[in-house]
Amino acid sequence: MIQKSKEPRSPVSKERAMEHALLTIRRAWAGAIPDFERWGGFEIDPEPLVIHDLNGQVLFYEFGVMDGKELVGSVKASASKIIGSAVPTVEFGPRGWYPDKAAKEATDEVKKRFPKAKITETELICYSYPKIGVRVYVEDPELGSQSLIFDVADLSLVERFGADELEGFTAYSFYQEVAEPNAPEREQHWELADRELEAARSATPRMFERAFTARELPEVRPTLIPQPIYPIPIPFYSSRTLKFSPRCKPHDCFALYGQKTNVYCAVATGQMILDFYRYYYSQDDIATAMGTGPFGTTNPGQVDGYEKLSNYCLNATYDGTANWAEAKAEIDANRPVKSGIPGHARACAGWKRQNIWLVGQKPKRWLKIYDPWPWNADICKGGKVVWEDWDAVYHTNFIYVRYRATPCK
């Protein structure tokens, strides 16, 4: 049954969400986090995309990050305190889809399927975090009230439901599966982030100005970083990303590929990780090795695929109790990680951590995610790179891929 009430429990206003978005990207820029080098002078579009949950309630406000008139990134801010993180993700580059175009194409598709139906409403929906779709509500004289969900990338009709389905193509409620089971703890986490925002406003009143000029940036930058209580120099952030040739002139060494079909998330993740180790295969070859079916890929199949395609020179290990320290340890050892969340697989190639925080607050931690969604038949045009708040999502599993200690077969 579709719940049409739009306001979630413990709602966050659009204006407050935007302030959290500004605080996040400006501190990341001031703290010299990789990928944010030019973001100090960027603006946030005050009119976000409103993204709903499967249950109909508003879930995220997605604010565009603008360099003049060019969209260079986006920030997903929470529309409810029970999500926990005030800003679950910061994403880089333009969207791989167009909201207005997706809505029009989805309504056209519904008209083909139900010629007699009256379309009453459309909305953007996060049908399987982080995947976005268009939900079209219709009134049909024979079937009654209906709603259909189409993926924004290819207009595939979402027909499978459940957070326990394969890592591939499914839908579930983020509120029901992720936020509500730990709502009191998550709401407290959001409140502490809000206290930090007010402390930042008191310390730096200019933090939330719409934009800074190039002349103002050097003056403003030092004021955006809070100072430690004790007179010991502590960097505001610590971070690390995968590197190639780390001894003399290190450079980033991980490439993003989009998934070739809407069920190839684990396959594309496998391609990213195998390429890192210099094993080059097409996504179709990887899908065959992993036993990918019409609805996705099992984790045992992913483990087998990594090992077979490397002629057993790589050892793949499944971990169903993923935690932050394990991801950090792999990145510190210069190894990528397969990161599993309900219904979806991604690659992880970096971490960052905030070293100064309020009393009673947990240190903020993020993973650098190479997400193969949105899919694209041209794998070089799909996917997105995201800094994702560790505490915002439910991590179902990791797969560690390492060189085998014993000789290859």
N, C-alpha and C positions, 0 to 999 in steps of 0.2 A: 504494500500500500504506500503510495507516494505521500510524503508529508510536505504540504505546501506552505507551512509557516516558515518564513524566511529568517527571522531573527533567532540566532542561536542562544544557548545558555551563556550567561556572563559575557554579553557582547562588548566588542571594542569599536569605538567610533572610527570612521574613515580618517578623521583628522588626527586622532591619536596614533593610528596605525602608520600614518605618513611620518609622524615625528620619529617613531621607532625605526622606520626605514632610513630616514636621514641620519640618525645617530649611528646606525650600523655601518653605512657606507663611508661616512666621513671619518669615523674612527679607524676603519680599515685602511683608508687612504693615509691618514696621519700616521698610522702605525707601520707604514711601508710594507703592507701585506702584498705579496705577488698578485698580479692581475688588477690592482687598484691604482697603479701609478698615476694615471691621468684623471682619476675620478673626483679629485678635489674641486674641480671647476664645473662638474656636471650638475644638472638640475634633475629634480624628480617631477614628473608630470602629476599634478595634484588630482587628476581624474583617473583612478585606477580601473583596471578590469575587475569586475566583481565575480568571483568564482564560488560556486555553490558546492555543497556536499551531496552525496547520493541521496541523503534524507531530505534534501530541499533547502536546508539552511545555508546561510552565507558562511563560507569557510575561510577564504583568503581574499585580501585586496592585493592585486598585483600592480605595482607602480612601475611605470616605464622610467628608465634612466636615460636622459637626453643629453646629447652633445649638440647643442643648437637644435636643429630639427631632426637629427638622426637618432634613432633608437639604438643604444649601445649595450643595453642590459635591462634587467628587471629585478624587482625585489618583491618577494611574496611576504606580506605581513599578515598576521593572524587576525581574524574577525571575531575570535572568541578567546577569552582568557584560558579556557580549559585546554586549548592546544598546547599551552605551556610556553613555548618559545614565542617571543614577540615577532621575530623575523626568522621563519624557518629556512629560507633560501635567498641567496643572491646569485643571479644567473647572468651569464656574459653573452654578448652578441644579440643580434635581432632575433625575434621569435621565428621559429620554423613554420609558422602558420599565421593566418590573418583572421582576426575575430569576425569581422563583418562578412568576409567571404565565406567562412566556415558556417556561419548562421544561415546565410542565404542558400548555400548548397545543401545544408541539412533540411531546410524547409522544402526545397525543391524535391529532395529525395522522399520526404514524407508524402508530398502531394502525389508522387508516382505510386506509392504503396497504398495510399488511402485517398482516392480521388474525391470521395464524398465528405471527407473529414474537414473540420474547421480548425485551423491552427490558432490556439489561444495565447501561447506564450513560448518564448525561447530563452534559454539561459546557458551560460558557460558552467560546466560542472567538472570537478575533479573526481572522475569516476574510479580511478585507481591511482593513488598518489605515485608519481607526480603527473600522471597523464590527464589531459584535458579533453573534454568532449563538449558537444552541443546537445542539450536536452530540448526536445520539441514536445510541447504539450498539445494534444489534439482532442477534439470532441467528435466522435464518429457516430452517426445515427444507428449503426448496427452493433458496434463494439463498445460504445460508451466512451468514458474518459480513458485516455491512453497517454503514455509518454514513451518516446524512443530516444536513445542516446547514440550519437555518432562521434567517433574519434575525429578530432579536428585535422589530423594529418592526412587521412585518406578516406574519411567518411565511412569507415567500417562500422557496421551496426554492432553495438555491444550486446551480446546475448548470453554471456557466461557471468555468473555472480558468485562471489565468495573469496575471502582473503586467504583461504587455504588451497586455492587452485594453483596449477602450475605457474612458474614464472614465464609469463607469456601475455595472454590477453584475457583479462577478467576485470570485474568491477566489485567494489566494496565501499562501505561508508567509513571515511576516515574518523568521523566523530565516534561511531559505534565501536570500531575495532582498535583505534589507537588512543583517542583522547579520553573518552568516558570511563574506561576501566581504572584510570589513575587521575581522575579529574581534580580531586582536592590537592594533590601534590603538584599537578601541572598548573593549576590556578595560582598556587603560591609561588611557583617559579616565575610566572608572568608578572605577578605583583612585585617581586624583587627586581625584575628587569625594569618595571615602571618606576620604582624608587631610584634606580640607577639613572634613568632618563631625567628625573627631576633634579638629581644631584648634578648631572651634567649641565642642565639648564642654569642652575645657580652658579656653577663655576665658570661657565662659558655661555653667556647670554646669546652670543652670535651663532651658536651651534645650529640653530634651526632657521637661519635666514634662507631665503629661497635659493640664492646662489652667491658665489664669490667671484670677483674679478681676478684676472691673472696677477695684478699688482697686490691684491689682498691676500693671496694664498700663502706666501712665505710668512706673513705676519700672523695669520690665523692658525696655521698648522700646529705650532707648539702648544697652543691653548686647548686643542681638542683632546689631548691625552691626559688622563688623570695622573697625579703624582703619588708615589707610594708614601705611606705614613712614616716609614723609617728612612733615614738619610742614606739609603743604599740604592745605587742605580739598578733598577729593574726594568727590563723592556716590557712595554704594555702587552705585546704579543710575542709568542714563540711560534715558529712555523717551520715546516719542511715539505718539500715536494720531491718527486723522483727526479734523479739527475743522471745524465750520461757523462762519463769521464769526470768523476767527481774530484779528481786530484788537482788539476791545474786550472782549466777553464770550463767549469761545469755549465751545463745548459739543460733546460727542461727536456725530458726525453719520454714523453707519453703523448700519444695521438688519439684524438676523438674520432670515432666512426659511428655513424648512425646505423640503426638496425634496418636491414634490407626489407623486412616484412613486419607486420604488427605483432608477430609472435617470436621474433628473433632477438629479444633483448639479451638472453643468456648467450646466444651465438655471437652477437656483436661484441659483448663484453669479453667473450673468449678470444675473438679476433684481436681486440686491443691488447690483451695480456699476452697472447702468443706472439704478436708482432714485437712487443717489448723484448721478448726473449729471442727474437730473430727466427721464429717459425712462421712462415708466411703461407696462409691458406685463405681461400674464398669462404664467404659465410655459408654457402651451400655445402662445401666440404666439411666445415666445422659442424653444421647441423647434422650431417650424416653421421659423423663420429660421435656426436653427443646424443644421437637418437631423438632429435627434436621431432615432435609430432605436430598435428594441426592446431593444438592449443598451447604449445610451449615445450619446455624442457625440464626434466627432473634434475635434482641436484646430483644423484649418482651418475646420471648420464653426463653431466658437466665434468665431474671428476674423471670419468673414463675418457672423455674426449681430450682433455688436456694431456693426459698421459699417453694415449695412443698417438696423437698427432706430433708429439715430441719424441716418438720412438722410445718412450719411457725414460727419457733423460730428465723430464720434469716430474716432480712428485706433487700431486694435488691432494689437499686434505680438506674435508668438509668440517665446519664447526657450527653447530646449531645453537651455541650460546655466545654469540658475538658480543664483544665489549670494546670500549674505547681503547684500553691499553693494548689490546691485541692488534688493532688497526694501526695504532701509532708505532708499535714495535716493528711491524712489517715495513712501513714506510721508512722508518729509521734505518732498516736494513736494505733499503733501496729496492723493495719488491712491491709490485702492485697487488691489490686485493680485490677479489670479487665480492661485492657488497649486495646482499639479498634483503629486500623488503617485501611485504606481502604482494605477491603477484608480479614481481619485477626484479630484474638483475641489472646492476651497474658495476662499473669499475671505480676503484678508489686509488688516487695517486698523490694524496697529500693530506696534511692536517695542519690546523692552527689552534692555539689556545690562548685565552686571555689570562694574563698573570696578575692583574690587579682587579679586585672586585669588592663589593660591599660585604660587610660582616653578615653572616647568615646565608649568603648567596653561594651557589656552586660556581666554580670557574666555568666560563663559557668555552665550549669546544666545538670545532667544526671539522668536517671531512671535505676534501676536494673530490667531487664526484664527476666522473665522465659518464654522463647518462646517454645511452643510445637512442632514447626517445626524444623528440618525435621521429618516427621512421621516415626513411626516404629511399627510393630505389637507387639513388646515387648516394652511396654511403658517406661520401665526402661532404654532403650537404645536410645530413641529418644530425640528430643528437644535440647536446648542449653541455657546457661545463658549468658546474654549480658549486658554490660554497654552501654546505648544508649543515645546519645546527644539529649536532649529534642528538640532543635531547628532544628534538621535534618529532622524530619518526620512530617507528618500531623496526628494529634490525632483527630479521629472522635468522640470518646466517652469514657466514663468511666462507669463501674458499681460498685457501692459501696455495699459491703456486710457487714452488721453489726448485732449484736444481737438486737432483737426487745425489745423496752422498755416495752411493755405490755406483759402480760403472753402469753405463746405459746398456740396454739389451742389444 
